[in-house]
């Protein structure tokens, strides 16, 4: 019974971490497409190192001046 509970907790934690690493949908108007790809890749990589509450990639992209159309949580 303990193993099932532990497995369930680990599975749910993994799902939460993966969903927090999804990039948001952003308005790319006025931004260079290559710079956007670089910024997004850097924000995803930066978000991998931490288990956070919220959306680290959305916050990172917002910090870089992108307008967030559909945030990921």
PDB file of N, CA, C, O and CB in Angstrom:
ATOM      1  N   UNK A   1       0.819  -1.194   0.000  1.00  0.00           N
ATOM      2  CA  UNK A   1       0.000   0.000   0.000  1.00  0.00           C
ATOM      3  C   UNK A   1       0.866   1.262   0.000  1.00  0.00           C
ATOM      4  O   UNK A   1       0.548   2.231  -0.690  1.00  0.00           O
ATOM      5  CB  UNK A   1      -0.934  -0.004   1.205  1.00  0.00           C
ATOM      6  N   UNK A   2       1.937   1.256   0.753  1.00  0.00           N
ATOM      7  CA  UNK A   2       2.825   2.420   0.794  1.00  0.00           C
ATOM      8  C   UNK A   2       3.478   2.649  -0.568  1.00  0.00           C
ATOM      9  O   UNK A   2       3.675   3.789  -0.989  1.00  0.00           O
ATOM     10  CB  UNK A   2       3.906   2.237   1.876  1.00  0.00           C
ATOM     11  N   UNK A   3       3.808   1.556  -1.249  1.00  0.00           N
ATOM     12  CA  UNK A   3       4.440   1.703  -2.562  1.00  0.00           C
ATOM     13  C   UNK A   3       3.486   2.343  -3.568  1.00  0.00           C
ATOM     14  O   UNK A   3       3.895   3.170  -4.383  1.00  0.00           O
ATOM     15  CB  UNK A   3       4.912   0.342  -3.080  1.00  0.00           C
ATOM     16  N   UNK A   4       2.237   1.960  -3.505  1.00  0.00           N
ATOM     17  CA  UNK A   4       1.247   2.541  -4.410  1.00  0.00           C
ATOM     18  C   UNK A   4       1.106   4.035  -4.132  1.00  0.00           C
ATOM     19  O   UNK A   4       1.055   4.837  -5.065  1.00  0.00           O
ATOM     20  CB  UNK A   4      -0.121   1.828  -4.259  1.00  0.00           C
ATOM     21  N   UNK A   5       1.043   4.406  -2.879  1.00  0.00           N
ATOM     22  CA  UNK A   5       0.918   5.818  -2.509  1.00  0.00           C
ATOM     23  C   UNK A   5       2.153   6.603  -2.952  1.00  0.00           C
ATOM     24  O   UNK A   5       2.029   7.703  -3.492  1.00  0.00           O
ATOM     25  CB  UNK A   5       0.714   5.961  -0.986  1.00  0.00           C
ATOM     26  N   UNK A   6       3.335   6.045  -2.728  1.00  0.00           N
ATOM     27  CA  UNK A   6       4.571   6.715  -3.122  1.00  0.00           C
ATOM     28  C   UNK A   6       4.638   6.863  -4.640  1.00  0.00           C
ATOM     29  O   UNK A   6       5.002   7.922  -5.153  1.00  0.00           O
ATOM     30  CB  UNK A   6       5.796   5.937  -2.606  1.00  0.00           C
ATOM     31  N   UNK A   7       4.288   5.803  -5.349  1.00  0.00           N
ATOM     32  CA  UNK A   7       4.283   5.861  -6.807  1.00  0.00           C
ATOM     33  C   UNK A   7       3.317   6.926  -7.305  1.00  0.00           C
ATOM     34  O   UNK A   7       3.639   7.665  -8.235  1.00  0.00           O
ATOM     35  CB  UNK A   7       3.916   4.498  -7.396  1.00  0.00           C
ATOM     36  N   UNK A   8       2.150   7.014  -6.705  1.00  0.00           N
ATOM     37  CA  UNK A   8       1.152   8.007  -7.103  1.00  0.00           C
ATOM     38  C   UNK A   8       1.668   9.422  -6.886  1.00  0.00           C
ATOM     39  O   UNK A   8       1.484  10.295  -7.734  1.00  0.00           O
ATOM     40  CB  UNK A   8      -0.149   7.800  -6.325  1.00  0.00           C
ATOM     41  N   UNK A   9       2.305   9.641  -5.766  1.00  0.00           N
ATOM     42  CA  UNK A   9       2.861  10.970  -5.465  1.00  0.00           C
ATOM     43  C   UNK A   9       3.936  11.332  -6.473  1.00  0.00           C
ATOM     44  O   UNK A   9       3.960  12.456  -6.974  1.00  0.00           O
ATOM     45  CB  UNK A   9       3.439  11.014  -4.033  1.00  0.00           C
ATOM     46  N   UNK A  10       4.831  10.392  -6.780  1.00  0.00           N
ATOM     47  CA  UNK A  10       5.896  10.663  -7.745  1.00  0.00           C
ATOM     48  C   UNK A  10       5.336  10.926  -9.139  1.00  0.00           C
ATOM     49  O   UNK A  10       5.828  11.800  -9.853  1.00  0.00           O
ATOM     50  CB  UNK A  10       6.876   9.495  -7.792  1.00  0.00           C
ATOM     51  N   UNK A  11       4.329  10.188  -9.519  1.00  0.00           N
ATOM     52  CA  UNK A  11       3.716  10.377 -10.828  1.00  0.00           C
ATOM     53  C   UNK A  11       3.059  11.751 -10.929  1.00  0.00           C
ATOM     54  O   UNK A  11       3.230  12.447 -11.930  1.00  0.00           O
ATOM     55  CB  UNK A  11       2.687   9.277 -11.098  1.00  0.00           C
ATOM     56  N   UNK A  12       2.322  12.141  -9.915  1.00  0.00           N
ATOM     57  CA  UNK A  12       1.662  13.448  -9.929  1.00  0.00           C
ATOM     58  C   UNK A  12       2.675  14.589  -9.899  1.00  0.00           C
ATOM     59  O   UNK A  12       2.475  15.614 -10.550  1.00  0.00           O
ATOM     60  CB  UNK A  12       0.707  13.571  -8.743  1.00  0.00           C
ATOM     61  N   UNK A  13       3.742  14.417  -9.159  1.00  0.00           N
ATOM     62  CA  UNK A  13       4.794  15.437  -9.100  1.00  0.00           C
ATOM     63  C   UNK A  13       5.429  15.611 -10.471  1.00  0.00           C
ATOM     64  O   UNK A  13       5.662  16.734 -10.919  1.00  0.00           O
ATOM     65  CB  UNK A  13       5.870  15.061  -8.053  1.00  0.00           C
ATOM     66  N   UNK A  14       5.707  14.491 -11.135  1.00  0.00           N
ATOM     67  CA  UNK A  14       6.311  14.555 -12.463  1.00  0.00           C
ATOM     68  C   UNK A  14       5.387  15.266 -13.441  1.00  0.00           C
ATOM     69  O   UNK A  14       5.844  16.085 -14.239  1.00  0.00           O
ATOM     70  CB  UNK A  14       6.639  13.149 -12.972  1.00  0.00           C
ATOM     71  N   UNK A  15       4.107  14.967 -13.390  1.00  0.00           N
ATOM     72  CA  UNK A  15       3.147  15.638 -14.273  1.00  0.00           C
ATOM     73  C   UNK A  15       3.117  17.140 -14.016  1.00  0.00           C
ATOM     74  O   UNK A  15       3.059  17.933 -14.955  1.00  0.00           O
ATOM     75  CB  UNK A  15       1.746  15.047 -14.085  1.00  0.00           C
ATOM     76  N   UNK A  16       3.156  17.523 -12.763  1.00  0.00           N
ATOM     77  CA  UNK A  16       3.130  18.950 -12.415  1.00  0.00           C
ATOM     78  C   UNK A  16       4.385  19.653 -12.911  1.00  0.00           C
ATOM     79  O   UNK A  16       4.317  20.780 -13.401  1.00  0.00           O
ATOM     80  CB  UNK A  16       2.993  19.133 -10.895  1.00  0.00           C
ATOM     81  N   UNK A  17       5.519  18.997 -12.786  1.00  0.00           N
ATOM     82  CA  UNK A  17       6.775  19.600 -13.249  1.00  0.00           C
ATOM     83  C   UNK A  17       6.760  19.746 -14.754  1.00  0.00           C
ATOM     84  O   UNK A  17       7.138  20.795 -15.276  1.00  0.00           O
ATOM     85  CB  UNK A  17       7.988  18.758 -12.809  1.00  0.00           C
ATOM     86  N   UNK A  18       6.329  18.713 -15.466  1.00  0.00           N
ATOM     87  CA  UNK A  18       6.295  18.773 -16.920  1.00  0.00           C
ATOM     88  C   UNK A  18       5.362  19.867 -17.420  1.00  0.00           C
ATOM     89  O   UNK A  18       5.704  20.593 -18.353  1.00  0.00           O
ATOM     90  CB  UNK A  18       5.871  17.435 -17.486  1.00  0.00           C
ATOM     91  N   UNK A  19       4.188  19.995 -16.811  1.00  0.00           N
ATOM     92  CA  UNK A  19       3.248  21.013 -17.274  1.00  0.00           C
ATOM     93  C   UNK A  19       3.760  22.415 -16.988  1.00  0.00           C
ATOM     94  O   UNK A  19       3.419  23.346 -17.718  1.00  0.00           O
ATOM     95  CB  UNK A  19       1.889  20.815 -16.620  1.00  0.00           C
ATOM     96  N   UNK A  20       4.568  22.596 -15.950  1.00  0.00           N
ATOM     97  CA  UNK A  20       5.094  23.924 -15.657  1.00  0.00           C
ATOM     98  C   UNK A  20       6.216  24.298 -16.614  1.00  0.00           C
ATOM     99  O   UNK A  20       6.625  25.458 -16.650  1.00  0.00           O
ATOM    100  CB  UNK A  20       5.590  23.991 -14.220  1.00  0.00           C
ATOM    101  N   UNK A  21       6.728  23.338 -17.394  1.00  0.00           N
ATOM    102  CA  UNK A  21       7.795  23.621 -18.343  1.00  0.00           C
ATOM    103  C   UNK A  21       7.276  23.832 -19.769  1.00  0.00           C
ATOM    104  O   UNK A  21       8.069  23.954 -20.703  1.00  0.00           O
ATOM    105  CB  UNK A  21       8.800  22.494 -18.328  1.00  0.00           C
ATOM    106  N   UNK A  22       5.972  23.874 -19.938  1.00  0.00           N
ATOM    107  CA  UNK A  22       5.411  24.167 -21.250  1.00  0.00           C
ATOM    108  C   UNK A  22       5.523  25.661 -21.504  1.00  0.00           C
ATOM    109  O   UNK A  22       5.178  26.470 -20.643  1.00  0.00           O
ATOM    110  CB  UNK A  22       3.932  23.694 -21.351  1.00  0.00           C
ATOM    111  N   UNK A  23       6.007  26.030 -22.693  1.00  0.00           N
ATOM    112  CA  UNK A  23       6.109  27.462 -22.976  1.00  0.00           C
ATOM    113  C   UNK A  23       4.738  28.083 -23.210  1.00  0.00           C
ATOM    114  O   UNK A  23       3.834  27.421 -23.719  1.00  0.00           O
ATOM    115  CB  UNK A  23       7.001  27.699 -24.190  1.00  0.00           C
ATOM    116  N   UNK A  24       4.584  29.335 -22.847  1.00  0.00           N
ATOM    117  CA  UNK A  24       3.312  30.029 -23.078  1.00  0.00           C
ATOM    118  C   UNK A  24       3.183  30.413 -24.548  1.00  0.00           C
ATOM    119  O   UNK A  24       4.162  30.389 -25.294  1.00  0.00           O
ATOM    120  CB  UNK A  24       3.202  31.288 -22.182  1.00  0.00           C
ATOM    121  N   UNK A  25       1.981  30.761 -24.951  1.00  0.00           N
ATOM    122  CA  UNK A  25       1.757  31.324 -26.280  1.00  0.00           C
ATOM    123  C   UNK A  25       1.982  32.829 -26.152  1.00  0.00           C
ATOM    124  O   UNK A  25       1.349  33.498 -25.336  1.00  0.00           O
ATOM    125  CB  UNK A  25       0.300  30.987 -26.834  1.00  0.00           C
ATOM    126  N   UNK A  26       2.886  33.341 -26.964  1.00  0.00           N
ATOM    127  CA  UNK A  26       3.237  34.758 -26.860  1.00  0.00           C
ATOM    128  C   UNK A  26       3.006  35.475 -28.185  1.00  0.00           C
ATOM    129  O   UNK A  26       2.974  34.857 -29.249  1.00  0.00           O
ATOM    130  CB  UNK A  26       4.699  34.918 -26.423  1.00  0.00           C
ATOM    131  N   UNK A  27       2.847  36.779 -28.095  1.00  0.00           N
ATOM    132  CA  UNK A  27       2.745  37.631 -29.275  1.00  0.00           C
ATOM    133  C   UNK A  27       4.171  37.912 -29.743  1.00  0.00           C
ATOM    134  O   UNK A  27       4.952  38.550 -29.036  1.00  0.00           O
ATOM    135  CB  UNK A  27       1.954  38.972 -28.968  1.00  0.00           C
ATOM    136  N   UNK A  28       4.497  37.436 -30.928  1.00  0.00           N
ATOM    137  CA  UNK A  28       5.863  37.580 -31.437  1.00  0.00           C
ATOM    138  C   UNK A  28       6.038  38.807 -32.324  1.00  0.00           C
ATOM    139  O   UNK A  28       7.132  39.051 -32.834  1.00  0.00           O
ATOM    140  CB  UNK A  28       6.254  36.343 -32.208  1.00  0.00           C
ATOM    141  N   UNK A  29       4.977  39.577 -32.511  1.00  0.00           N
ATOM    142  CA  UNK A  29       5.094  40.765 -33.368  1.00  0.00           C
ATOM    143  C   UNK A  29       6.167  41.699 -32.830  1.00  0.00           C
ATOM    144  O   UNK A  29       6.224  42.002 -31.638  1.00  0.00           O
ATOM    145  CB  UNK A  29       3.742  41.506 -33.466  1.00  0.00           C
ATOM    146  N   UNK A  30       7.015  42.145 -33.753  1.00  0.00           N
ATOM    147  CA  UNK A  30       8.072  43.080 -33.386  1.00  0.00           C
ATOM    148  C   UNK A  30       9.311  42.404 -32.815  1.00  0.00           C
ATOM    149  O   UNK A  30      10.262  43.084 -32.429  1.00  0.00           O
ATOM    150  CB  UNK A  30       7.548  44.064 -32.395  1.00  0.00           C
ATOM    151  N   UNK A  31       9.316  41.077 -32.756  1.00  0.00           N
ATOM    152  CA  UNK A  31      10.473  40.339 -32.239  1.00  0.00           C
ATOM    153  C   UNK A  31      11.081  39.491 -33.352  1.00  0.00           C
ATOM    154  O   UNK A  31      10.365  38.918 -34.173  1.00  0.00           O
ATOM    155  CB  UNK A  31      10.066  39.445 -31.033  1.00  0.00           C
ATOM    156  N   UNK A  32      12.383  39.421 -33.368  1.00  0.00           N
ATOM    157  CA  UNK A  32      13.091  38.583 -34.326  1.00  0.00           C
ATOM    158  C   UNK A  32      12.790  37.113 -34.024  1.00  0.00           C
ATOM    159  O   UNK A  32      12.930  36.690 -32.876  1.00  0.00           O
ATOM    160  CB  UNK A  32      14.623  38.859 -34.281  1.00  0.00           C
ATOM    161  N   UNK A  33      12.378  36.314 -35.032  1.00  0.00           N
ATOM    162  CA  UNK A  33      12.036  34.908 -34.783  1.00  0.00           C
ATOM    163  C   UNK A  33      13.187  34.086 -34.197  1.00  0.00           C
ATOM    164  O   UNK A  33      12.963  33.213 -33.358  1.00  0.00           O
ATOM    165  CB  UNK A  33      11.582  34.272 -36.065  1.00  0.00           C
ATOM    166  N   UNK A  34      14.390  34.358 -34.628  1.00  0.00           N
ATOM    167  CA  UNK A  34      15.535  33.613 -34.094  1.00  0.00           C
ATOM    168  C   UNK A  34      15.785  33.992 -32.643  1.00  0.00           C
ATOM    169  O   UNK A  34      16.077  33.132 -31.813  1.00  0.00           O
ATOM    170  CB  UNK A  34      16.798  33.875 -34.937  1.00  0.00           C
ATOM    171  N   UNK A  35      15.670  35.287 -32.338  1.00  0.00           N
ATOM    172  CA  UNK A  35      15.841  35.729 -30.945  1.00  0.00           C
ATOM    173  C   UNK A  35      14.746  35.132 -30.066  1.00  0.00           C
ATOM    174  O   UNK A  35      15.002  34.742 -28.926  1.00  0.00           O
ATOM    175  CB  UNK A  35      15.818  37.279 -30.851  1.00  0.00           C
ATOM    176  N   UNK A  36      13.512  35.061 -30.605  1.00  0.00           N
ATOM    177  CA  UNK A  36      12.423  34.449 -29.854  1.00  0.00           C
ATOM    178  C   UNK A  36      12.743  32.999 -29.519  1.00  0.00           C
ATOM    179  O   UNK A  36      12.572  32.573 -28.377  1.00  0.00           O
ATOM    180  CB  UNK A  36      11.116  34.534 -30.643  1.00  0.00           C
ATOM    181  N   UNK A  37      13.202  32.244 -30.499  1.00  0.00           N
ATOM    182  CA  UNK A  37      13.551  30.838 -30.258  1.00  0.00           C
ATOM    183  C   UNK A  37      14.647  30.712 -29.212  1.00  0.00           C
ATOM    184  O   UNK A  37      14.586  29.843 -28.342  1.00  0.00           O
ATOM    185  CB  UNK A  37      13.996  30.167 -31.560  1.00  0.00           C
ATOM    186  N   UNK A  38      15.648  31.578 -29.298  1.00  0.00           N
ATOM    187  CA  UNK A  38      16.736  31.557 -28.316  1.00  0.00           C
ATOM    188  C   UNK A  38      16.221  31.899 -26.918  1.00  0.00           C
ATOM    189  O   UNK A  38      16.562  31.230 -25.942  1.00  0.00           O
ATOM    190  CB  UNK A  38      17.846  32.541 -28.724  1.00  0.00           C
ATOM    191  N   UNK A  39      15.400  32.941 -26.828  1.00  0.00           N
ATOM    192  CA  UNK A  39      14.841  33.335 -25.532  1.00  0.00           C
ATOM    193  C   UNK A  39      13.998  32.206 -24.942  1.00  0.00           C
ATOM    194  O   UNK A  39      14.121  31.885 -23.760  1.00  0.00           O
ATOM    195  CB  UNK A  39      13.992  34.614 -25.676  1.00  0.00           C
ATOM    196  N   UNK A  40      13.147  31.611 -25.765  1.00  0.00           N
ATOM    197  CA  UNK A  40      12.284  30.538 -25.278  1.00  0.00           C
ATOM    198  C   UNK A  40      13.117  29.338 -24.804  1.00  0.00           C
ATOM    199  O   UNK A  40      12.831  28.759 -23.756  1.00  0.00           O
ATOM    200  CB  UNK A  40      11.300  30.103 -26.381  1.00  0.00           C
ATOM    201  N   UNK A  41      14.142  28.970 -25.575  1.00  0.00           N
ATOM    202  CA  UNK A  41      14.998  27.847 -25.187  1.00  0.00           C
ATOM    203  C   UNK A  41      15.712  28.132 -23.863  1.00  0.00           C
ATOM    204  O   UNK A  41      15.819  27.252 -23.009  1.00  0.00           O
ATOM    205  CB  UNK A  41      16.029  27.555 -26.292  1.00  0.00           C
ATOM    206  N   UNK A  42      16.199  29.369 -23.699  1.00  0.00           N
ATOM    207  CA  UNK A  42      16.871  29.742 -22.457  1.00  0.00           C
ATOM    208  C   UNK A  42      15.903  29.724 -21.275  1.00  0.00           C
ATOM    209  O   UNK A  42      16.268  29.302 -20.178  1.00  0.00           O
ATOM    210  CB  UNK A  42      17.506  31.127 -22.593  1.00  0.00           C
ATOM    211  N   UNK A  43      14.672  30.180 -21.497  1.00  0.00           N
ATOM    212  CA  UNK A  43      13.683  30.193 -20.418  1.00  0.00           C
ATOM    213  C   UNK A  43      13.291  28.767 -20.019  1.00  0.00           C
ATOM    214  O   UNK A  43      13.115  28.477 -18.836  1.00  0.00           O
ATOM    215  CB  UNK A  43      12.434  30.988 -20.845  1.00  0.00           C
ATOM    216  N   UNK A  44      13.156  27.889 -21.002  1.00  0.00           N
ATOM    217  CA  UNK A  44      12.842  26.490 -20.697  1.00  0.00           C
ATOM    218  C   UNK A  44      13.983  25.859 -19.915  1.00  0.00           C
ATOM    219  O   UNK A  44      13.751  25.160 -18.929  1.00  0.00           O
ATOM    220  CB  UNK A  44      12.572  25.690 -21.993  1.00  0.00           C
ATOM    221  N   UNK A  45      15.198  26.099 -20.345  1.00  0.00           N
ATOM    222  CA  UNK A  45      16.358  25.530 -19.651  1.00  0.00           C
ATOM    223  C   UNK A  45      16.458  26.076 -18.228  1.00  0.00           C
ATOM    224  O   UNK A  45      16.752  25.337 -17.289  1.00  0.00           O
ATOM    225  CB  UNK A  45      17.655  25.833 -20.428  1.00  0.00           C
ATOM    226  N   UNK A  46      16.212  27.361 -18.083  1.00  0.00           N
ATOM    227  CA  UNK A  46      16.252  27.994 -16.757  1.00  0.00           C
ATOM    228  C   UNK A  46      15.180  27.405 -15.838  1.00  0.00           C
ATOM    229  O   UNK A  46      15.415  27.231 -14.642  1.00  0.00           O
ATOM    230  CB  UNK A  46      16.060  29.522 -16.882  1.00  0.00           C
ATOM    231  N   UNK A  47      14.014  27.101 -16.388  1.00  0.00           N
ATOM    232  CA  UNK A  47      12.928  26.544 -15.602  1.00  0.00           C
ATOM    233  C   UNK A  47      13.135  25.106 -15.179  1.00  0.00           C
ATOM    234  O   UNK A  47      12.505  24.648 -14.226  1.00  0.00           O
ATOM    235  CB  UNK A  47      11.677  26.643 -16.361  1.00  0.00           C
ATOM    236  N   UNK A  48      14.013  24.377 -15.873  1.00  0.00           N
ATOM    237  CA  UNK A  48      14.252  22.967 -15.551  1.00  0.00           C
ATOM    238  C   UNK A  48      14.952  22.777 -14.219  1.00  0.00           C
ATOM    239  O   UNK A  48      14.776  21.744 -13.574  1.00  0.00           O
ATOM    240  CB  UNK A  48      15.068  22.323 -16.637  1.00  0.00           C
ATOM    241  N   UNK A  49      15.725  23.730 -13.803  1.00  0.00           N
ATOM    242  CA  UNK A  49      16.537  23.569 -12.608  1.00  0.00           C
ATOM    243  C   UNK A  49      15.781  23.721 -11.304  1.00  0.00           C
ATOM    244  O   UNK A  49      16.345  23.479 -10.237  1.00  0.00           O
ATOM    245  CB  UNK A  49      17.635  24.539 -12.635  1.00  0.00           C
ATOM    246  N   UNK A  50      14.530  24.111 -11.362  1.00  0.00           N
ATOM    247  CA  UNK A  50      13.803  24.419 -10.140  1.00  0.00           C
ATOM    248  C   UNK A  50      12.435  23.767 -10.133  1.00  0.00           C
ATOM    249  O   UNK A  50      11.781  23.657 -11.169  1.00  0.00           O
ATOM    250  CB  UNK A  50      13.664  25.916  -9.971  1.00  0.00           C
ATOM    251  N   UNK A  51      12.016  23.342  -8.974  1.00  0.00           N
ATOM    252  CA  UNK A  51      10.633  22.926  -8.778  1.00  0.00           C
ATOM    253  C   UNK A  51       9.949  24.136  -8.184  1.00  0.00           C
ATOM    254  O   UNK A  51      10.213  24.514  -7.042  1.00  0.00           O
ATOM    255  CB  UNK A  51      10.500  21.634  -7.847  1.00  0.00           C
ATOM    256  N   UNK A  52       9.075  24.738  -8.954  1.00  0.00           N
ATOM    257  CA  UNK A  52       8.470  25.991  -8.525  1.00  0.00           C
ATOM    258  C   UNK A  52       6.961  25.905  -8.530  1.00  0.00           C
ATOM    259  O   UNK A  52       6.369  25.025  -9.155  1.00  0.00           O
ATOM    260  CB  UNK A  52       8.924  27.127  -9.410  1.00  0.00           C
ATOM    261  N   UNK A  53       6.368  26.815  -7.837  1.00  0.00           N
ATOM    262  CA  UNK A  53       4.924  26.991  -7.910  1.00  0.00           C
ATOM    263  C   UNK A  53       4.700  28.108  -8.904  1.00  0.00           C
ATOM    264  O   UNK A  53       5.322  29.165  -8.801  1.00  0.00           O
ATOM    265  CB  UNK A  53       4.278  27.314  -6.497  1.00  0.00           C
ATOM    266  N   UNK A  54       3.836  27.892  -9.849  1.00  0.00           N
ATOM    267  CA  UNK A  54       3.591  28.898 -10.864  1.00  0.00           C
ATOM    268  C   UNK A  54       4.170  28.474 -12.195  1.00  0.00           C
ATOM    269  O   UNK A  54       4.380  27.286 -12.439  1.00  0.00           O
ATOM    270  CB  UNK A  54       4.170  30.230 -10.442  1.00  0.00           C
ATOM    271  N   UNK A  55       4.423  29.419 -13.034  1.00  0.00           N
ATOM    272  CA  UNK A  55       4.889  29.153 -14.388  1.00  0.00           C
ATOM    273  C   UNK A  55       6.216  29.867 -14.629  1.00  0.00           C
ATOM    274  O   UNK A  55       6.226  31.036 -15.016  1.00  0.00           O
ATOM    275  CB  UNK A  55       3.835  29.598 -15.425  1.00  0.00           C
ATOM    276  N   UNK A  56       7.334  29.179 -14.405  1.00  0.00           N
ATOM    277  CA  UNK A  56       8.625  29.848 -14.539  1.00  0.00           C
ATOM    278  C   UNK A  56       8.928  30.312 -15.958  1.00  0.00           C
ATOM    279  O   UNK A  56       9.575  31.343 -16.138  1.00  0.00           O
ATOM    280  CB  UNK A  56       9.713  28.933 -14.078  1.00  0.00           C
ATOM    281  N   UNK A  57       8.473  29.574 -16.971  1.00  0.00           N
ATOM    282  CA  UNK A  57       8.763  29.967 -18.351  1.00  0.00           C
ATOM    283  C   UNK A  57       7.947  31.193 -18.730  1.00  0.00           C
ATOM    284  O   UNK A  57       8.454  32.094 -19.399  1.00  0.00           O
ATOM    285  CB  UNK A  57       8.470  28.808 -19.324  1.00  0.00           C
ATOM    286  N   UNK A  58       6.690  31.233 -18.310  1.00  0.00           N
ATOM    287  CA  UNK A  58       5.850  32.401 -18.578  1.00  0.00           C
ATOM    288  C   UNK A  58       6.477  33.651 -17.956  1.00  0.00           C
ATOM    289  O   UNK A  58       6.553  34.695 -18.603  1.00  0.00           O
ATOM    290  CB  UNK A  58       4.415  32.181 -18.027  1.00  0.00           C
ATOM    291  N   UNK A  59       6.917  33.547 -16.725  1.00  0.00           N
ATOM    292  CA  UNK A  59       7.542  34.690 -16.046  1.00  0.00           C
ATOM    293  C   UNK A  59       8.821  35.119 -16.763  1.00  0.00           C
ATOM    294  O   UNK A  59       9.074  36.313 -16.924  1.00  0.00           O
ATOM    295  CB  UNK A  59       7.854  34.340 -14.577  1.00  0.00           C
ATOM    296  N   UNK A  60       9.618  34.159 -17.188  1.00  0.00           N
ATOM    297  CA  UNK A  60      10.876  34.459 -17.880  1.00  0.00           C
ATOM    298  C   UNK A  60      10.611  35.171 -19.204  1.00  0.00           C
ATOM    299  O   UNK A  60      11.280  36.152 -19.529  1.00  0.00           O
ATOM    300  CB  UNK A  60      11.678  33.168 -18.126  1.00  0.00           C
ATOM    301  N   UNK A  61       9.639  34.681 -19.963  1.00  0.00           N
ATOM    302  CA  UNK A  61       9.323  35.305 -21.247  1.00  0.00           C
ATOM    303  C   UNK A  61       8.762  36.711 -21.045  1.00  0.00           C
ATOM    304  O   UNK A  61       9.052  37.617 -21.827  1.00  0.00           O
ATOM    305  CB  UNK A  61       8.322  34.442 -22.030  1.00  0.00           C
ATOM    306  N   UNK A  62       7.968  36.889 -20.007  1.00  0.00           N
ATOM    307  CA  UNK A  62       7.431  38.218 -19.699  1.00  0.00           C
ATOM    308  C   UNK A  62       8.575  39.169 -19.339  1.00  0.00           C
ATOM    309  O   UNK A  62       8.566  40.331 -19.746  1.00  0.00           O
ATOM    310  CB  UNK A  62       6.399  38.141 -18.535  1.00  0.00           C
ATOM    311  N   UNK A  63       9.564  38.678 -18.574  1.00  0.00           N
ATOM    312  CA  UNK A  63      10.721  39.500 -18.199  1.00  0.00           C
ATOM    313  C   UNK A  63      11.502  39.963 -19.424  1.00  0.00           C
ATOM    314  O   UNK A  63      12.113  41.032 -19.416  1.00  0.00           O
ATOM    315  CB  UNK A  63      11.644  38.719 -17.261  1.00  0.00           C
ATOM    316  N   UNK A  64      11.476  39.152 -20.471  1.00  0.00           N
ATOM    317  CA  UNK A  64      12.219  39.480 -21.695  1.00  0.00           C
ATOM    318  C   UNK A  64      11.424  40.364 -22.645  1.00  0.00           C
ATOM    319  O   UNK A  64      11.876  40.649 -23.754  1.00  0.00           O
ATOM    320  CB  UNK A  64      12.623  38.211 -22.411  1.00  0.00           C
ATOM    321  N   UNK A  65      10.239  40.799 -22.217  1.00  0.00           N
ATOM    322  CA  UNK A  65       9.478  41.772 -22.983  1.00  0.00           C
ATOM    323  C   UNK A  65       8.420  41.209 -23.907  1.00  0.00           C
ATOM    324  O   UNK A  65       7.878  41.940 -24.736  1.00  0.00           O
ATOM    325  CB  UNK A  65      10.394  42.567 -23.768  1.00  0.00           C
ATOM    326  N   UNK A  66       8.113  39.928 -23.787  1.00  0.00           N
ATOM    327  CA  UNK A  66       7.082  39.336 -24.642  1.00  0.00           C
ATOM    328  C   UNK A  66       5.705  39.500 -24.007  1.00  0.00           C
ATOM    329  O   UNK A  66       5.554  39.383 -22.791  1.00  0.00           O
ATOM    330  CB  UNK A  66       7.379  37.844 -24.897  1.00  0.00           C
ATOM    331  N   UNK A  67       4.710  39.769 -24.836  1.00  0.00           N
ATOM    332  CA  UNK A  67       3.321  39.835 -24.379  1.00  0.00           C
ATOM    333  C   UNK A  67       2.775  38.413 -24.361  1.00  0.00           C
ATOM    334  O   UNK A  67       2.766  37.736 -25.389  1.00  0.00           O
ATOM    335  CB  UNK A  67       2.449  40.771 -25.302  1.00  0.00           C
ATOM    336  N   UNK A  68       2.326  37.963 -23.208  1.00  0.00           N
ATOM    337  CA  UNK A  68       1.828  36.605 -23.036  1.00  0.00           C
ATOM    338  C   UNK A  68       0.359  36.569 -23.438  1.00  0.00           C
ATOM    339  O   UNK A  68      -0.469  37.284 -22.873  1.00  0.00           O
ATOM    340  CB  UNK A  68       2.018  36.117 -21.568  1.00  0.00           C
ATOM    341  N   UNK A  69       0.045  35.724 -24.427  1.00  0.00           N
ATOM    342  CA  UNK A  69      -1.344  35.585 -24.878  1.00  0.00           C
ATOM    343  C   UNK A  69      -2.070  34.472 -24.115  1.00  0.00           C
ATOM    344  O   UNK A  69      -3.214  34.643 -23.693  1.00  0.00           O
ATOM    345  CB  UNK A  69      -1.387  35.300 -26.390  1.00  0.00           C
ATOM    346  N   UNK A  70      -1.394  33.331 -23.942  1.00  0.00           N
ATOM    347  CA  UNK A  70      -1.971  32.203 -23.215  1.00  0.00           C
ATOM    348  C   UNK A  70      -0.908  31.694 -22.244  1.00  0.00           C
ATOM    349  O   UNK A  70      -0.011  30.953 -22.645  1.00  0.00           O
ATOM    350  CB  UNK A  70      -2.450  31.060 -24.197  1.00  0.00           C
ATOM    351  N   UNK A  71      -0.998  32.080 -20.984  1.00  0.00           N
ATOM    352  CA  UNK A  71       0.000  31.616 -20.019  1.00  0.00           C
ATOM    353  C   UNK A  71      -0.181  30.131 -19.722  1.00  0.00           C
ATOM    354  O   UNK A  71      -1.291  29.605 -19.803  1.00  0.00           O
ATOM    355  CB  UNK A  71      -0.089  32.430 -18.720  1.00  0.00           C
ATOM    356  N   UNK A  72       0.895  29.473 -19.383  1.00  0.00           N
ATOM    357  CA  UNK A  72       0.861  28.075 -18.956  1.00  0.00           C
ATOM    358  C   UNK A  72       1.122  28.076 -17.464  1.00  0.00           C
ATOM    359  O   UNK A  72       1.994  28.792 -16.970  1.00  0.00           O
ATOM    360  CB  UNK A  72       1.916  27.185 -19.733  1.00  0.00           C
ATOM    361  N   UNK A  73       0.360  27.269 -16.756  1.00  0.00           N
ATOM    362  CA  UNK A  73       0.532  27.235 -15.299  1.00  0.00           C
ATOM    363  C   UNK A  73       1.039  25.906 -14.837  1.00  0.00           C
ATOM    364  O   UNK A  73       1.240  25.704 -13.639  1.00  0.00           O
ATOM    365  CB  UNK A  73      -0.765  27.550 -14.597  1.00  0.00           C
TER     366      UNK A  73
END
